[in-house]
């Protein structure tokens, strides 16, 4: 079997400087134009709360907030985030106090192995920002784009409903 050098298969590309705001801080790094946002966040910026599961946008493990709206970071190139504001699960806590959604997931056992948890939490944050009052059915529908193989979703739904109540009380 003949071995082909990688350089014949993959053309050399220039790397680009990328400047974005992540979790309220100006951050920058270097990425090839084809580098996925999930890889940039994990390997260039060290934000390992961004998990990569399916790499097809189906599981939701790579969910981040881009300008406040959930996106699948495995479906975006890092260069597409240039100049935008990103929030990862690492940026939700304030002054070492968990965000109400994070705390509800902890208290209501909305996590198990933890792989899907960052994406679930960020999806819940966006869902509750858009629609503060929730029912069990609306939570199940709102969270249906994120997959979990461990919990059976009951703890997740309970956590989102609990966080919705807490966030409403704070208003």
ABEGO torsion letter per residue (X at the ends): XBBBBAAAABBBBBBBBBBBBBGGBBBBBBBBAABBAAAAAAAAAGBAABBBBAGAGAAGAABBBBGGBBBBAAABBAAAABGBBBBBAAAABBGGBBBAAAAAAAAAGABBAGAAAAAAAAAAAAAAAABABBBAAAAAAAAAABBBAAAGGAAAAAAAAAAAAAAAAAX
